[in-house]
Amino acid sequence: MRMSDRRLLCYITDRSAFAPVEPTRRRRLLEKIVEAARAGVDYIQLREKDLSARDLESLAAEAVRVIAQLRTENRDLRTVLLINSRTDVALAVDAGGVHLRSNDLSPQAVRTVWATCGADAFVRPPSPQGPLIAVSCHSPAEVTRAAAHAVNFAVFAPVFEKKDAPSAHPTGLTLLQEACHASIPVLALGGVTLANAQSCFDAGASGIAAIRLFQENDIASVVTGLRNLT
């Protein structure tokens, strides 16, 4: 496999699965973020939707700090932290970008906010690269629209199932294959396992996004398993 063909991997966080006590949840989530970054996961989507803006910012700042510390130890580390939906929080903590819901701000609006706030010395210096933007998509048409907005990648779901909405109808591999005709990388999400990931790659997916696959297993083993698939 050429380096340009390397599978893209995105760990989506869910601290609620760790413990009933918030301090323990936070500690274990940060430990998992460190594990994911060390294992070479490309993206970590901080998706803690129940948190207030203040608590999300605090958690995100700590995640940015631990990833930055790992980068001082390993200059080859390329993990990017994405904040779910909250462009303001991503800017405040100097995250790498945002993951947008299908009904969220437009990617262009995010870029505008990013550029405008970059002029505010109290927020952050302007970034020549701009934010990395990912978008949740549930149909090939949504992926095509995301590609037209030049986002970095789309997450297509649910391919097989959706944990927090078991009644949701899976899109299946046929629609995934259609979505992957777009001009941007498409990551498959929803019930993906090491056993069925190959079928997603065969359908054209550029990578895998997952909560349980990473969070409930040894991430290094999962990363190796996924990247060894043909």
N, C-alpha and C positions, 0 to 999 in steps of 0.2 A: 504494500500500500504506500503510495506517495504521501509525503508530508501534507500536501494540499488536500489529500483525500481523508485526512484524519477525522475520525468521528468526533463531532461536537457533543459535549456532555454538559447538562445543566442540572444541578441539584436545587430543588425547590424546597424551602424549609417549612417545617410545621412543628414548632416547639411544643404544641399542645399534646403531642403524642409521647412526650418524654416523661412527664410527671405531673401530678396535680398541684404541686407547689411552685409558684412562679420563680423564685430564685434558683431552684433546681432546674426548671425548664430552661432558663436563660443560660445557666452554666453548661448544661449538656448540649444545648444548641451551639454555643460558641465552640465547644470541643468538636462537634461534628463539622462545623465550618472549617476549623483548622485541619481536620482529617481530610475533608474534601479538597482543600487547597493543596495540601501536601501530596495528595493522590493524583493531582493534575486535572481536576475537573475544570472545564473552561469557564463556566458561569455558575454563580450562586445567586439565586433569586430569593431575596428576603421577603417572604410572603406571610407576614404576621398581621393579618387584616383586622384582628380584634384589638390591637394595641392603639392607644391614643397617639397623636402625632408626637407628643413629648417622649413617650416611652419607646416608640418606634425609632425616633431619632437617637435616643440613648443607646438602644441595642445596635442600630446601624453603625453608630460611631465606634462602638467597641469592635464590631465585625471588621470595619475598615482598619482599625488599629492592629488587630491580630493578623490580618492578611498582609498589611504593610510590614509588620515585624518578620513574617515568614519570608517576604521578598528580600529583606536584608540578609537572610540566611541562604537564600537560593535565588539568584538573579534571573534564573530561567523560568521562575514561577509566573504564570500568565493568567491566573484566575481573576475574573472580573466580578465585582459585586454589583448586582442590580437591585434596585428598590422597587417593590411592587407598587405601581400606580402613583406614588408620591414623588413627583419631581422636586418639590420643595425640600423634602427630606434628603433626597439624593444630592442636591446641591449643597445643603447645609453640612453634610458629613464628607463631601468629596468622594462620593461613590462613583463607579465607572459609568453608570447610566440607569435606565429605568426599564421595567417591564410593564407594558400597558395592557389593560383589559381591552376586549373588542369594542367596548362602548366608552372608552376613556378619552382623554385629550388626544388630539391628532398628533402624529409625530412632528409635524411642522410647528405646532404650538409648543411642544416640548423644546424643540431646537431654539425657538424664539425666546422662550423663558430662560433657557440655559445661556444664550448669548447676552441677553439683557442683564441678567443677574451677574454675569461675569464682569460687568463694568462696576459692580458694587464691591469695594474693597473689603467690606465687612462680611461678604458672602464667600467669594473665592476669586482668584485671578481668572481671566478668560482662558478657555482651553481651545487650542487650535484644532483639536480633533473633534470637539463637541461630544455629546453624550452617545453612548452605545444604547440603541433602542431595540427592544424586542416586543413583539405583539402577540397576544393570544388570538388564535383563529379557530373557527369551528366549521368552516366550509372552504372549498377551493376558491370561491369568489372573494372571501375575506383575505385569503393569502395573496391573491392577485392584487387586491387593493393595498395591502401592506407593502408589497413589492413596489407598487407605483409611488409610494411614499418613501422609498429607499431606506427601509428599516434594515437593521443588521441581520435579523433572523425572525422567523415566525415559529410559534409553538402551536402545533395542530392537535386538537383534542376534542373528545376522548376517543382514542383509537380503539381501545378494547373495553375500558370501563372508566368510571369516575367514582373514586372512593366516597366523596362527600355528597354524591348525588347518584346513588345506585340505580335509580330509575331512568337516568339519562340514557338516550339511545346512542350506542357507540357509532362512530363514523365509519369504522372499518378500514381495511387496507385498500380497497378500491378507491375511496375518496382520498385517502392519504396519498396514493399514487398520483391522482389527478392534481392534488395540491402541490406536489413536489415538482410539477412542471413549471412553477413560478421561478423567477430569476434570483430568488434569495434562498438561503439555507432554510430548510424546514425540519424542525425537531418534533419527533413523535412523543406524545404524552398520553397517559391514561392506561393503567394496567400493563405497562411494559415490564417484561421480566427478561432475565438472561435467556430463557427458553424461547421467547417469541420476538426478541429484538431483531434477529436476523431477517424476519419477514418484513419488518419496518425498513431495514436497509435495502432489502430487495425491492421494496416499493418506491425507493428513491429518497428516503429520509437521510438528511445529512447528519443526524444525531438523535440523541435521546434526552428528554427531560423527564424527571421523575422525583417524587417525594419518597415513597416507601422503598424503592429499589436501592436508593443510596442511604436513606436514613436508618433502615432496619438491617443493614448488612455492613460488612467490612468494605468500605468504599474503595480501597486500593484493589481489592479482589474484583469488585464490580467493574472498575475502570479497565483493568487488565482484560477481563472477560469480554467486555463490549468492544474494546479496540482490537482484540484478536479475531473478531468475527470478520468474515470476508465480505 
